[in-house]
Amino acid sequence: MTPDNRPNDRQQRDRRVVSSRLATLLLLLPALGLCAVFIFIPATLAIAGSLFEIGISFSNWRFVGFDNYVRVFNDAVFWIALRNNLIIVVGSIVLQVGGGTLLATLLDRGLPRYSTVYRTIIFAPMVISTVAIALIWLMILDPNTGALVAAMRVVGFPMPRLGWLGDPNIAIWTILVIAAWQYTGFMMVLILAGLQGISRDLYEAAALDGAKGMRAFWYITLPSIRNVVLVAILITTIGGIKVFDLVFATTQGGPANSTQVLGTYIYLQAFNLGNMGYANAISVVLLVFAVILGWAQLRATRRA
């Protein structure tokens, strides 16, 4: 190659790089447009709206600065809702991820026959809409005619005086169990996919060294599916933070705000009480809370 041709070669390489970058940008534009319309613009409007006092008709905007945020942190119901979100996050990780791991291990190692049938039955609640799930459980838990009440009377088990969803002390835990019933099957399928990627040679080698049962599960199975479990925990955490439909369809945050979560409290303030600016402030706090939790989990995933 002569020296005269080198600039031309560099120009051609530069053109290819530019063309490649333009092609990448064009491919990203639809996704970026959707993100802008459904994420970035609404988030920006929520942040801006949190600095105003806004009625439900959006007709009167009065700038109040950070007064809405001061009100948020002095609001006792906000702290109840935040506590309930944390209860649902932690409880869902224990019940859904823990239960899904145990069920997946049982189907993978203990019940190889008819495993497809068992998987279908356990996964079935996941494909039912959350509102339908709520209606089903409202009928089951009805304190007068519910199937669970009838079963408890037969075995002589005491029934909560106000019902499972009417007692402020146990209502949030009842919702937690309903959510686990719906989503544990999904966690089971996710973790089962990870389990089926583990080589059987590892278990055979461990058995020769005397590692069977729980020892094999603890030292071989769990380390092998660690990344899958972390993904399951992340998905469950996101679901626990943004939970709305199940709570709204069963208790609407009652009784006495005992099941109020941030999603239902934002809805209450915005559409029932007409405090749009205050609802925006709660939404921004929820966004910050979700970002912090997501960042913490990403750091934990990278360290793992």
N, C-alpha and C positions, 0 to 999 in steps of 0.2 A: 504494500500500500504506500502510495506516495504521500508526502506531507500535504499536498493540495487537497487530497480527498478527506483528510481528517476532520476539518471543519464541517464538511457535508455530513459525515457520519454522526458527528455530535448533534447537528441540527435534526437529523432524522431521529436520533434517540430522544432528543428533547420533545419532538413532535409526538412520538409514541407515548412518552410519559404524560404529556398534556392531554392527549386523546384518552388515555386510560383513566386519568383523573376526572375528565369530563364525563366519561361513560359511568364511572362510579357515582358521581354526583347525580346524574340523571336517574340512575337506578334507586338512589336514596331519596330523591325528591318526593315520591308518593308517600313513603313512610314518614319523612320529615313534615310533610303537609298535614297528615293525619295527627301526628304528635302535636303540631302547632295548634290545630283546631280543637282537639279534645283534651290536651294536657297543658301546654304552655300558655295559651291565651286565657283559658278559664282560671289557671293558677294566678296569672298576673291580675286578672279582674278581681279575684277573691282577695288578694293582698291589698289591692287598691281600695276595694269596697270595705275592708276591715277598718279603714281609717275614717269611715263616715257612719253617720246614723241614717239608715235607709229603711223606709217603709216597704210593705209588701208590694205596693203598686209601683215602686221605683220612681215616684214623682218628686219626692222631696229628699234631697241629699244635704246633710249638714255635717261639715267637717268637725270631727271630734278628736283627731289625732290618735293617741294610744289609749284613750279612755276605754275602748272596748276590750283591750288586752288586760287592763287593770281590773275590769269587771270580770273577765274570765277567771283570773287567778284568785279572785275573791268570791267566786261562785261555788257554793258547797256542792251543788248538783254536778257541776263540771268535774270535781274531784271524785265524786261517786261514779260518774260515767267512765273516767279514766281508770279508776280502780277496777271496774267491771271489765273493761277492755284487757287490762293486764291479767285478770283472772282467766278470761277466755283464752288469751294467748298461751299462758303457762299450762292451763288445764288441757287445752287442745293438743299441745306438744306431748304432754304425758299420755293422754288417752288415745289420740289419733295416731301419732307417730309411734309411741310405745306399743299400743295395741296392734297397729298395722305391722310392726316388726315381728311381734310374736305370732300373729296369724300367718304372715308370709313365711316365717321359719317353719311353722307347723305344716303348711301346705307343701313346702319345698322338701322337707326331710321326713315329716311324720305321717302325712296323708297323701302319698303319691297317687293312690287310686281315687277316682272321681274328683280330682283336684279342680278340674274345669267347672264342674257343677258347683262345688263349694265357692270358687272364685266368683262365679256369676251371681250366686245368692248374696254373698257378702258385698259385692260391688253394686248390686241393683239399686240401693237407696241413692247412690251418687247420681244416677241419671234422672231422678225425679226432681222436679222443681222444688225449691226451698219453701215456697208458699204452700204447695201440696203437702210437703213434709210437715209443716206447721199445723195444717188443718187435720192431718191424720193424728198427730200427737195430741192436739187439743181434744179430739174425740176419745183417744185412749186415756188421757189424764183427767177427763171430766169428773169432778168430784161426786156427781150423782149417778151417771150412767156409763162411766168409762170402764173399759175392759180391765184396766189395771186395778181399779178400785174393787171390782168384783172378784178378781183373783186374790187380792190382798185380804178381802173378807173371808174367802174360803179357807185360807191358810192361817187366819187369825192375826195377820200382821197389822199393826196400828197405822191408820191413815192420817196424814196431816190434816188438822182441823180445817184449814183454809184451802186445802188442795195443794197440789205440787207447784202450780204456777201462781197460786194466790197467797202463799206464805212468803213474806219478804225475806225470811231467813234462808229459804232453800230454792227460791225461784231461779236465781242465776245459775245454781248448780244443776237444776233440771234442764235449763237451756243448754248448758255445757254437755250434758249427756245426750240430748237430742242431736246436737251438732256432731258429736263423736259417732253416733249411730249412722249419720248420713255420710261422713267423710272418711271414716276409718278404712272403708273398702278401697278408696282411692289410694290411700297411703300404703295399703297392703299390696296393691298391684304395682305401685311404683317401686317399693322395696323388693318385691318378689322378682322383678326384672333384674335388679342388682344381684340378688342371691343366685339366680340362674346363670350369671356370668362367672361365678366362682368355680374354679377347676375342682373336680372331685378328687384329683390326686392329692390336693392339700389335706382333705379329710382323711384319706387313706394313710398318708404319711403320718398325720397326727395320731391316728388310731394305733399305729405301730408303736408310737412313743407313749401310749396310754392316755392321750387326750381325747375324751369322748364326751358326749352329752353337753352339759353346761360349759365345761372347759373348752371344748371345741367351738361352741357358740361365742364364748367370751374372747378367745385368743385368735380365732380364725374368721368367724362369720362377721362379727362387728367391725374389726379393722378393715375387712375387705369391702364392706358396704358403707364405710364412713362417709364418703362424698355423697352417696345417694341419701343417706340419713340427713346430712346437712341441707341438701336441697329440699327434702321433705319438711324439715324444720322451718326453712325460709318460707316455703309456700304456706305452711300452717300459720306462721307469724303474720304474714300479709293478710290472710283470711281473718285472723283474730282482730287485727287492727281495723279493718274496714267492714266488720260485721254490721249488718243492718237488717236485711230482709227477715231473717229468722226471729230476731227480737221483736221487730215491728209487727210481724204476723201473729206472734204468740201473746205478747204482753204489752206491746207499745211502750216499753220502758217501765211499766208498773210491776207490782203494786208499790206505791210510794217511792217511785224512782229506784227501786231495788235492782231492776234489770236494765236501767238506763245505760246506754253506751254512747260513745261520742257521735256515731252516725245518727242514732235516733234523736239525740239531743239537738244536733244541728237541724234536723228536720222539724223538730218541735219549735225551736226558736224562729226558724225561717218561715214556715208555712202555717203554723198554728198561732203563733204569737206575733208574727209580722216583724220580727227583729232581724232584718236581712244583714245589716252591718255587723251585729253581734254574732250572727251565725257564720259570717265570713271570718271573723276573728277566731272562732272555735275551729273552723276548717283549717286555717293557717297553722294553728297550734297542733292540730292533728297531723298536718303535713310535716311539720318539723319533728314531731314525735316519731312518725313513720320513717323519715330519713335517718334519724339517729339510730333507730333499731336496725334498719337495713344496713347502715354503715358498720355497726357493731358486729352484725352477723357476717358481713363480707370479710371483715378483719379476722374473725374467728375461722372462717372457711379457708382463708389464705394461710393462716398459721397451721391449720390441719393438713 
